[in-house]
Amino acid sequence: MSVWAIVVAAGNGNRFGGAKQFARLGNSTVLERSLATARGAVDQVVVVLAGDAQWSPSNGELATVGGATRSDSVRAGLALVPNDVGIVVVHDAARPFATGALYRSVIDAVRAGATAAVPGVAVADTIKRTSGVEVFDTLDRSDLVAVQTPQAFDAAALREAHAASGEGTDDAALLERAGAKVVVVDGEHRNFKITVAADLEMAAALLEAT
């Protein structure tokens, strides 16, 4: 069963202060580190970029321009995936420490019968609901996980979920709404998302320590 990956790198990085996917991390960039892992885990990689991105594929990837939202960008990537591909993995370029083992975990879960598989890590902090500055509820964290990418999907189900042009902070949310079987596998604590400048500093320190 052929497996393709869509690496989403179309964000403008407002909270970071620029296009974080092109920030230097060690001797490479955040995007290139994410792509290197994806290339080793799947048959073909599609990179979704902002329209003004000054980047060209150099290792056989396909590239396309994203849309106004993350979901629009995933749909743009899906448009390049052939209909005979069985599994599609979606990954955020801003998570440069995802491992090949994590890709294999989510892909294997879909091969075993899940419609979708997402990595998750247990929530360590107490989570409260607020309205403005007022707290009105404390959630039971025993059944909460913080979800990461890469996320793997049955390709046909992912296409169907996106056909209605729905929106979600991740693709699994669209399949959940449709009643699909979404399973969680063990995530990786190192697989954090670079969102603000301090995250890049932490990533650089982590890279230097390994």
Residue, then its C-alpha position, 0 to 999 in steps of 0.5 A: m500500500s503506497v504511503w504519501a506525506i503532506v508536509v504543511a509549511a504554509g504558515n506565516g508565523n505571526r507568533f514566531g515573528g516570521a516564517k519559522q519553517f525557514a529558520r535555521l536549526g543547526n546546519s539546516t532549517v526547520l523545514e529541511r529537518s522535517l522533510a528529511t524524516a518524511r522522505g525516509a518514512v514514506d514513498q513520496v512527499v508533498v510540501v505545501l508552501a506559502g505563495d511567496a516562499q522562496w524555496s524549491p524542491s531538491n530531493g524529489e518532493l512535489a510542491t504546491v501553494g497552500g490556502a488561507t487556512r491550515s485545512d485549505s493547505v492540506r486540501a491543496g496537498l491532497a490534490l497532488v496525491p494520486n487516487d491509488v495511494g492508500i495512506v496519507v500522512v499529514h505533518d506540520a513542518a514546525r515539528p522538526f524532531a518527529t522521528g521515523a519511528l513515530y511515522r511508522s507507528v501511525i502508519d502501522a495503526v492505519r494498516a491494522g484497521a484504523t481510519a486515522a492514527v494520531p500521536g498523543v502524550a499525556v497532559a501533565d498540567t492541570i487544565k482549566r476552562t476560563s471565561g475571560v479571567e474567570v475560571f469556571d471548570t477544571l478538567d479531568r486530565s486522566d483522559l486527556v492527551a496533547v495531540q501531535t503530528p505526523q497523523a496517518f489516514d486512510a487516503a479515501a477517508l481523508r479525501e471524503a472528510h475534506a470534500a466538504s471544505g471543513e476546518g479543524t486545527d488538525d485533520a483528525a478533527l474532521l474525521e472525528r466529526a464524521g464518526a471515523k475510527v481515530v486511534v491514538v499512539d504514543g507520541e514523543h515528548r521531543n516532538f514539540k511544535i515551534t511556535v514562538a522564538a523561545d521554542l527555536e532556542m529550546a530546539a537548538a539547545l536540544l539539538e546541541a545536547t544530542 
